[in-house]
Amino acid sequence: MATLSSPVKIPDVKGKISFNKKADRTYVRYEIGRTYNSTRKNTNPQRVVIGLQIRNAPTLMLPNENYEKYFRKDFEADDGGESLRGIFGDSGGAAGG
């Protein structure tokens, strides 16, 4: 059963996944759109962090809430079809707490 604390594979979405290293952590970012700046005549990507890359396993990451939001179908497949809402309930707290 997958939870926010269990590792998942980094999604293989060509051109949409990027990495941002800060200090000793590498954040996995997903591009959700682009905005065009007509005065500067360039396009700026809009990205959200979907997880934290695991240092000793570069193909895995620890997901956050955005991962469930954008990759819900993949996340449900990882946990046997059970969504996070079913695990944590509506409060968002730990199971049984």
TIKOL-369541 format. One record per residue (C-alpha): residue in three letters; x, y, z. Coordinates in steps of 0.1 Angstrom, whole numbers, plus 5000, padded with zeros to 4 digits. Each point is the difference from the previous one (the first is absolute). Example, Ala and Ser with C-alpha at 12.3 -4.5 7.8 and 13.67 -1.06 7.14 Angstrom:
2
ALA512349555078SER501450344993
REM end
This chain:
97
MET500050005000ALA501550334990THR499950305023LEU501650344999SER502949865019SER500649704977PRO502350044970VAL498650004965LYS501650004966ILE500650354985PRO497550044972ASP501349964965VAL498350294983LYS502250134972GLY500850375003LYS497950065031ILE502349875029SER502950215012PHE502250005031ASN501050285023LYS502949945023LYS500150215032ALA502749935026ASP500149625003ARG496449944988THR498749954964TYR496450104994VAL498049844971ARG497950264982TYR497249954975GLU499150264974ILE496350075001GLY499950284974ARG501650304984THR499350374999TYR501050234972ASN501550345009SER499250234971THR502350285011ARG503149785003LYS498849774972ASN500849685019THR498249705016ASN500349925037PRO499349655012GLN497749965030ARG501349715022VAL499049845033VAL502149785022ILE498649645000GLY502649845023LEU503549965013GLN502449784981ILE501649725021ARG503750055001ASN501149634997ALA497349904975PRO499850274973THR496949854983LEU497950025032MET498650295019LEU497950075031PRO496850164987ASN498150295014GLU496350114997ASN500650144965TYR501049654988GLU496649875009LYS498450304984TYR501749974966PHE500749624999ARG497049875019LYS499449714976ASP503649885003PHE500050055038GLU496849795004ALA501549734979ASP503149995023ASP497849955031GLY497649754986GLY497350244991GLU499650165034SER500350384999LEU501750215027ARG496750135012GLY499049645008ILE503249955020PHE500150325019GLY496350115000ASP498950364994SER502250145027GLY503249934982GLY501649865032ALA501749675006ALA497849694999GLY498649915034GLY500850345014
REM end
